[in-house]
Structure formats: C-alpha cells, structure tokens
C-alpha cells in the first residue's frame, strides 16, 4: 500500500532494531538554548537532506516526535549519531563532527520536538480489519511476519512517521516516494510488457519485483525498452475507497505499529 514511506532502508536516528541500551553519556549542553541554536546549522547541512529542513521527515523518519527506535535518551542518540546504524543508510558522524558538535546537534533535535501533536481519534481495531481486508494492504506490505514484500515494510511505521504523514501517504501516493521503490517497466523483444517495483536499475540493467513477488532481471541489450518512473505502483483510489471515518481508523492502526515487541 504505502510506497511513499520508508521501509527497507530506514534512515537516521530511528533505525530499527539496533537494540542500543537506553543509557550512556549525558549531554553537557542539555537545556542550553545557545547549544540548540549552534546545532541548527549542523542539522541543516548533514541531516535535513533525509529528515527534512524542520526535522519532520522526508526520505528519512520524522525526528520531532521525541521517541526513537534506538532509545529515547540523549545517550542513545549520541551513540547512533556518532557511530551510525549498521544495516541502514545512517552513517557515522562522530569522526566528522566531534563529540561537542554531536551534543549540540542533539540539543537542536530536542528543541524541535513538537508539543502539539494532533491526537489520533480513529479506532485501531477497525483500522486493522481495513488494512488486511478492504484495503488489501497486506498484498504489498509486511507487518511482522504477515504480508508481502513488494512495498516498504510497515512493522515499525508508527515509530517513524506521524499520523499526518501516514494519512497523506494513503491519499496522495506520490507525495513522498520512498527511494528505491520506483516503478520499472520492461518490454521484451516478443512484445511482453512487465512492470514492478525497482530492486536495481542502471544504464545497463534493471531488476524489479512484480505483484506476485517474482524477481526479474534484464540486460538493456536483451529487451526492446527499459524504463524507470519516479512514481508509486500503489493504487491512488484510497481517498474514494475509504470514508473519512475509515481513513482515520486505518491511520490509527498504522500509527500503533511500533515493532514486534508490542503485543497487538
């Protein structure tokens, strides 16, 4: 369902499953407005390309929610910013910034934490039924061990995305397309047209996953045409399919997806 959301390549401070202990060094600049101001240019230079100019998410997760999969203490944030997140595109910044600037960056992130988050009013249980039933979202998305792999995994999406972002991603599927989930179309020499979600693409070859989760790989020299489009294969009909109440319920379910440690 939601191709406009991060999954396979979870970026930044909210990298899933790192298991970093919620303890560690203390921020020497905690509650220091000047340190937060000093951290703002660093954030804009290094972090905003993935997390948005205001930290509200983009290619990477929303950092203004005040809760992170790596742990919620300043020490947890220091560890992941300094050392990076193995298995994700979050690099290490400790060697480039130094400890004091990492702490200033953390102070800035704390300063943009929202206090006016809109409450979620939908019914989560009803939303779960819509997700797996009427919406057919599990045909493309994994939640834990259940679902399919064509779209981004949503197991921890409630940790990394705001309710507003989730709703926009349902009703405007191309608003923020997750990198790596573009549409690839190949026409073979016998005229067969194949379409799927990108798994690899360059000047010489294309790899993609079709709706049946079959992996395809073609050399450009062996086909009639090979095209990549920066659009989602997710249907754009959900705004008409769901009533406002149903949409709120679906968002409530997804916002509650916070990982396998939570009982659902």
C-alpha positions in Angstrom: 0.0 0.0 0.0 2.2 2.8 1.1 5.2 3.2 -1.3 5.8 6.7 0.0 7.1 5.6 3.2 10.3 4.4 4.4 10.8 0.7 5.0 13.9 -1.3 3.8 16.4 1.4 4.2 15.2 3.1 7.5 17.3 6.2 7.8 18.7 8.1 10.7 18.1 8.2 14.4 15.1 5.9 14.2 16.9 2.9 12.7 15.0 -0.2 13.6 16.2 -3.0 15.7 19.6 -1.7 16.8 18.9 -2.6 20.4 21.1 0.3 21.8 20.7 0.4 25.6 18.9 3.4 26.9 21.8 4.6 28.9 25.1 6.2 28.3 26.8 9.6 28.4 24.9 12.7 29.4 24.5 15.8 27.2 26.7 18.6 28.7 24.5 21.1 26.8 21.1 19.8 27.9 18.5 22.6 28.1 21.0 25.1 26.7 19.3 27.3 24.1 22.6 28.5 22.7 23.8 24.9 22.1 20.5 24.2 20.3 21.0 27.3 18.1 24.5 26.2 17.4 23.3 22.8 16.4 20.8 24.1 13.9 23.3 24.8 11.0 24.8 21.3 11.5 21.4 19.7 11.3 20.6 21.6 8.1 23.9 20.6 6.5 24.0 16.9 7.5 20.5 15.9 8.5 17.9 17.8 6.5 18.5 16.1 3.2 17.0 13.0 4.7 14.9 14.2 7.6 13.6 17.5 6.2 14.5 21.1 6.9 12.4 21.1 10.1 13.1 17.5 11.1 9.6 16.4 10.3 10.6 13.7 7.9 11.1 13.2 4.2 13.3 10.5 2.9 14.1 9.7 6.5 11.9 9.5 9.6 10.3 12.3 11.5 12.6 13.4 14.3 10.3 15.8 16.0 8.2 13.2 17.8 10.6 12.7 20.7 10.6 8.9 20.5 13.2 6.8 18.6 13.7 3.1 18.0 17.3 3.3 19.2 16.1 4.6 22.6 14.9 7.9 23.8 17.8 9.2 26.0 20.4 11.7 24.8 23.0 8.9 25.3 21.1 6.7 22.8 21.0 9.5 20.3 24.7 10.2 20.8 25.6 6.6 20.1 23.7 6.3 16.8 24.8 9.7 15.5 28.4 9.1 16.4 28.6 5.5 15.3 25.9 5.2 12.6 23.4 2.5 12.3 24.6 -0.8 10.9 22.4 -2.2 8.1 20.9 1.2 7.2 22.0 4.3 5.3 22.6 6.2 8.5 26.3 7.0 8.5 28.6 7.8 11.4 29.2 11.5 12.2 31.4 11.3 15.2 34.7 11.5 13.4 33.5 14.4 11.3 31.7 16.5 13.9 33.4 15.6 17.2 31.6 14.9 20.5 30.7 18.5 21.4 29.1 19.2 18.0 27.2 15.9 18.2 25.8 17.0 21.6 24.8 20.4 20.1 23.1 18.6 17.3 21.1 16.5 19.8 20.2 19.7 21.7 18.8 21.1 18.4 16.8 17.9 17.8 15.3 18.2 21.3 14.4 21.8 20.7 12.2 20.9 17.7 10.2 18.2 19.5 6.5 19.0 19.0 4.2 19.6 21.9 1.1 20.0 19.9 0.8 16.6 18.2 -2.7 16.0 16.9 -4.4 13.2 18.8 -5.3 10.1 17.0 -9.1 9.6 17.0 -9.6 6.5 14.9 -10.4 3.0 16.1 -7.3 0.9 15.8 -9.1 -2.5 15.7 -11.4 -1.3 12.9 -8.3 0.0 11.1 -6.6 -3.3 11.4 -9.5 -5.0 9.7 -9.5 -2.4 6.9 -5.7 -2.9 6.4 -5.9 -6.6 5.9 -9.4 -6.7 4.4 -10.9 -3.9 2.3 -7.7 -2.0 1.7 -5.7 -5.1 0.7 -2.6 -3.5 2.1 -1.1 -6.8 3.1 -0.8 -7.7 -0.5 2.2 -5.4 -0.7 3.4 -4.7 2.8 4.8 -6.7 5.7 3.7 -6.2 9.3 5.9 -8.5 11.3 5.8 -11.9 9.6 2.5 -11.3 7.8 2.0 -9.7 4.4 4.1 -9.3 1.3 7.4 -7.7 0.3 6.5 -5.6 -2.8 6.2 -2.3 -0.8 8.0 -0.9 2.2 7.8 -2.8 5.5 5.4 -1.2 8.0 6.2 -3.2 11.1 7.5 -0.1 13.0 6.0 2.6 10.9 4.2 4.2 13.9 7.7 4.8 15.4 9.0 6.7 12.4 6.1 8.5 10.9 3.5 11.0 12.2 -0.2 10.4 11.8 -0.4 13.3 9.3 2.3 11.8 7.2 0.6 8.4 7.2 -2.7 9.9 6.1 -1.0 11.9 3.3 0.8 8.7 2.1 -2.6 6.9 1.7 -4.4 9.6 -0.2 -1.5 11.1 -2.2 0.6 8.1 -3.1 3.4 10.1 -4.8 3.7 12.8 -2.3 6.9 11.4 -0.8 8.0 8.3 -2.8 10.4 6.1 -0.8 13.8 6.0 -2.7 14.3 2.6 -4.2 10.5 1.9 -4.7 10.2 3.4 -8.1 8.2 1.8 -11.0 10.2 -0.2 -13.6 8.7 -1.2 -16.9 10.4 -3.6 -19.3 9.1 -4.5 -22.8 10.7 -7.8 -24.0 11.6 -8.5 -27.6 8.5 -10.6 -28.0 6.3 -7.6 -27.0 5.6 -8.7 -23.4 5.3 -5.7 -21.0 6.4 -6.3 -17.4 6.0 -3.9 -14.6 7.2 -4.0 -11.0 8.9 -2.2 -8.1 12.6 -1.4 -8.5 15.2 -3.5 -6.9 18.0 -2.3 -9.0 18.4 0.0 -12.0 21.3 1.4 -14.0 22.3 2.3 -17.6 22.7 -1.4 -18.5 20.2 -3.4 -16.5 17.0 -3.5 -14.5 15.8 -5.6 -11.6 12.3 -5.5 -10.2 9.7 -7.4 -8.2 6.3 -7.9 -9.7 3.0 -8.2 -7.9 3.4 -11.9 -7.5 6.8 -11.3 -5.7 8.6 -12.8 -8.7 12.1 -11.3 -9.2 13.0 -10.2 -12.7 16.4 -9.2 -14.0 17.1 -7.9 -17.6 20.0 -6.5 -19.5 19.1 -3.5 -21.6 20.7 -5.1 -24.6 18.3 -8.0 -24.4 15.0 -6.1 -24.4 13.1 -3.6 -26.5 12.8 -1.0 -23.8 13.6 -0.5 -20.2 12.1 2.5 -18.2 12.2 3.7 -14.6 9.5 6.1 -13.4 9.6 8.0 -10.2 6.0 7.1 -9.3 4.4 4.6 -7.0 2.6 1.5 -8.0 0.3 1.9 -5.0 -3.3 2.5 -6.1 -4.4 6.1 -6.0 -8.0 5.2 -5.2 -8.0 5.0 -1.4 -9.4 8.6 -1.0 -12.5 7.4 -2.8 -12.4 3.9 -1.3 -12.4 4.9 2.4 -14.8 7.1 4.2 -13.3 9.8 6.5 -14.0 7.5 9.5 -12.4 4.5 7.8 -9.4 6.6 6.9 -9.0 7.7 10.5 -9.3 4.1 11.7 -6.6 3.0 9.2 -4.2 5.7 10.3 -4.8 4.8 13.9 -3.9 1.2 13.2 -0.7 2.1 11.3 0.3 4.7 13.9 0.2 2.0 16.5 2.6 -0.3 14.6 5.7 0.0 16.8 7.6 -3.2 16.3 7.4 -6.9 17.3 8.0 -6.1 21.0 4.5 -4.6 21.2 1.6 -7.1 21.6 -1.1 -6.5 19.0 
